[in-house]
Every structure is written in C-alpha cells, then in structure tokens.
Amino acid sequence: MLHRAGRFIFIVACVMFAVAGARAQAPMAKPDLGKLADEAQVWLGDLVRINSVNPPGNEAAVAKYISAIFQKEGISYEVIEMAPGRSIVVARLQAGPLPDPANALLLVAHQDTVGVDTKKWTVDPFAANIRDGYMYGRGSIDDKAMLTANIATMVELKRTGARLARDVVFLATDDEEQGGSASIKVTIEKYWNKIACAYALNEGGRVMVKDGKVQYVGVQASEKVAYNVTVTATGQSGHGSLPRPDNAVVHLAAAVEKLGTYQVPAQPSTITLRYFEQLSKIEDDDIAKWMRALEQPERADLAVKHLADESPMWNSMLRDTIAPTILEAGVRVNVVPSEATANLNIRLLPGHSIEELMGQFVKIVNDPQIKFQLAPDSGENAPPSDLKSPLFQTIERLTPQEFPGAITVPLLGTGATDSASLRLHKVQAYGLEPFPLIENDSSRVHADDERIPVDSFHKGVVFLYHVVSDFASTK
Ligand SMILES: [Zn+2]
C-alpha cells in the first residue's frame, strides 16, 4: 500500500511537473484583435446604456457588468463598495507568484459620466445608437471607451496566456467628475495596497486626426491645478437714488475687470517646450516658426503672444490663467447692496503657488474695499511624469508603427484628471486616450451628442493592447 501510494504521488508529481513545464514553454496564443474589438464594441454599447451620470454616479451597476466579464474570462477581481450604489473594480494579472508593485502598470478609467441636457441631444444619450459610423451616447468617449479598452486588454492578455514581466492592474474608479468621497483620492488613501503600481495609463491624452490622417499621439504627462478664489467687495448699502463712491457693485466690477484681463507672465514648462518643439515638425511654417522661437531669448515674448492669440489652449498651457465665472450682487433694483462677490476659476501650472498669485491680486486691484478668499476645493498639485521613462518610450516607439507618419507629443493637460493623485503617489502616470479623433469629436466630450467613430474605437482598442502587451512583456 505504502509503496503504491508513494508511486502514485510520484506519478502525480511528474504529471504536474510536465504540465508546468509545458505551460512555461507553450507558445503564447496569437491575439485575435479584430474579434476582440468587435466584442469590445458590444461591451461599450452596454456600458453606455447603463446610466452612470454623476451625481449620483450609480457606478455599482457598471462594476457589476465588468465583474461578469472578468468572471467569465477567469480573471480574478475584487469589487469594493466606496459608498451606497458606488463600487470600484480592481483586477490584477500577475507576472510572478507575488504582486510586484515596483514594476506594475495600472490601467485606470472612471465609470461615472457628466450629466446630459436631453433636449439638446438629437439621439437618446443612453441608447448607444449607431449612426453614420458613430456610436452616440454619454460616456461613449469620456470615459467608457477607455474603460472598455482597458477591459479588452485585460481579457486578451488573459486569453492568450501572455507571459508578463510586469503585473497589469485594472482599476475602474468612481466619482471622477465630482471628485468627492468616492474618488480616486479616497481609493488611494484606503486601498493603495490593492492597486500599488509604478506606472499608470489614464484618460487625458489624445490621438489627433487632421485631414484624414493621425498627426500625433499626445501623451498627457502633467496637468494644471484648479483653484477657486472668492472676491468680495463691501461698501455702504443705501437707496439707488443716492449713489455713493463706495458702491460695492462698482468696486467689484473694477476688480473683476482688472483680474479678468490680467495676463500672468508665461512660464512654459519642459513638457510644454517639448510639445511645441515636436508640434513644429508637423505644423504649417507660419505658426511652426513661432513654436521654434519659444526657446530663443530675444524672440520668446513675441512667440508667446502669437501662440496665445492663436489658441486658448496654447495660452493656458503657457501660463497661469484667471477666469471670472460667477458674479453675485443685489436683491432689489433700487437698493445699493453692501456686498458683491465674484468667483475666479484659476488654473495654475503645476508647482506654482496660489498664495503668491493672490499676493499679486492685492497689488493689481489696489482697493481696500476688496478682499480675497481661497475656496477649499483646490486640485492636486503634482509633479510631472518623466518623458524618458520606459513606458513613455514604449508609446514613442509604437506610435509610428500604429499610425504611419505620426509622432508622439507630450501634453500638459489644462483640465484635471485622476492622474494627479497617482503622481503624488510617485506613479509615472500618462494620459493616453488611444482613439483617433478629429477636433469636432473631441470637443463633444462633456457636451451634447457625444459620440465616437466606431472605426476609431476599434483602432484604439488595438493600439492600447499593443502598448500594454509590449510594455508588460519586458522590464
Ligand atoms: Zn473623463
């Protein structure tokens, strides 16, 4: 008996060894990316049909849908409830027997969307209708396209038995559009060990199409920081028939005029200089010459002026900006109010100090009736990601293979994304929105009739898979 049992164990051990050996040597199954993109299109349609407008978000319904896919594909995952009706999904494909955060790549996308003004839409925003080659719907780009491409990448890596040198971690976040108690900031605070990574790919980049051709792949490597400052003017209240020089409305209006037209001196960062240097290779010469002049000391000021006049986005990339957004004063037509307030929405270049700028405000306005107060809702002031990291280099190398003739351009995002929170955790985070889009389609994000060209969605799924599988296969 003993002998036979021993032999049995020995045989089992041999079989196990043979299986393990066969697995180690088995060629990876060839990815079928055409089929994957077709499946992903079905998932995207289903995700658009789940209304996850924030507030309230309702991300738990999205999380449930994603879980079902991972369950079916045998990908181990975890659903974590952040608040009632709000869940995140975390999954990890591991390179070795233990998680290896020091080399891991995180794929992150948010499950919530902004709201809709239904009357202005020409289609049902939650039907995922396909019309003239476009899929329409809230979230069809922002950010359910990226979310779906991330799901598809995980699925294909798993199906093909990809040999990974780095862990690939999946995170579907909540509350990106409002940044409240279920946001990535809270996820990082509470569950960092579950998503720990060294690199991340997120929304915020762009694959720019012009004249029917991909011009460049813009990779967001840094972002501006949002602040709100309340400007308060006080004066004596009284009857409208007896105006006085200390009228709060007049003092506020003068202050808003001075601050709203004030141009903070330009201070282009390394990323912005590199952006213009790269872009100058593909732009028409009348604008390209100013892009090249940015680093010539005697022409830099004129270059800033030309570029800032050409595009509000370029202006915002070059300097801190101040936009008055709300004015409030008065309750009766014949009463001079004692107080008038304005909100300034301020976007600082990362690393700049809001206190310093507010110190400037006092001098610019030079009015003792005006006071400034910083609102508590400021953004995350994070350092930029490295333009020489292996992940950035992978994207640079794959760009012309995917889109012949296209170049990689680093971007300083003028808006805010989840990447800032990750960068504050020493993650090299990049915005790579992999879908080729023309300006008109990109500008529908957060607007009416958001839509994605079906063909671009397919290309983006394939591009993201190539970037992730290439980067994760070596270290
Ligand atoms: Zn988004």
Boltz pocket constraint, residues with backbone or C-beta under 6 A from the ligand:
constraints:
  - pocket:
      binder: B
      contacts: [[A, 110], [A, 142], [A, 143], [A, 176], [A, 203]]
      max_distance: 6.0
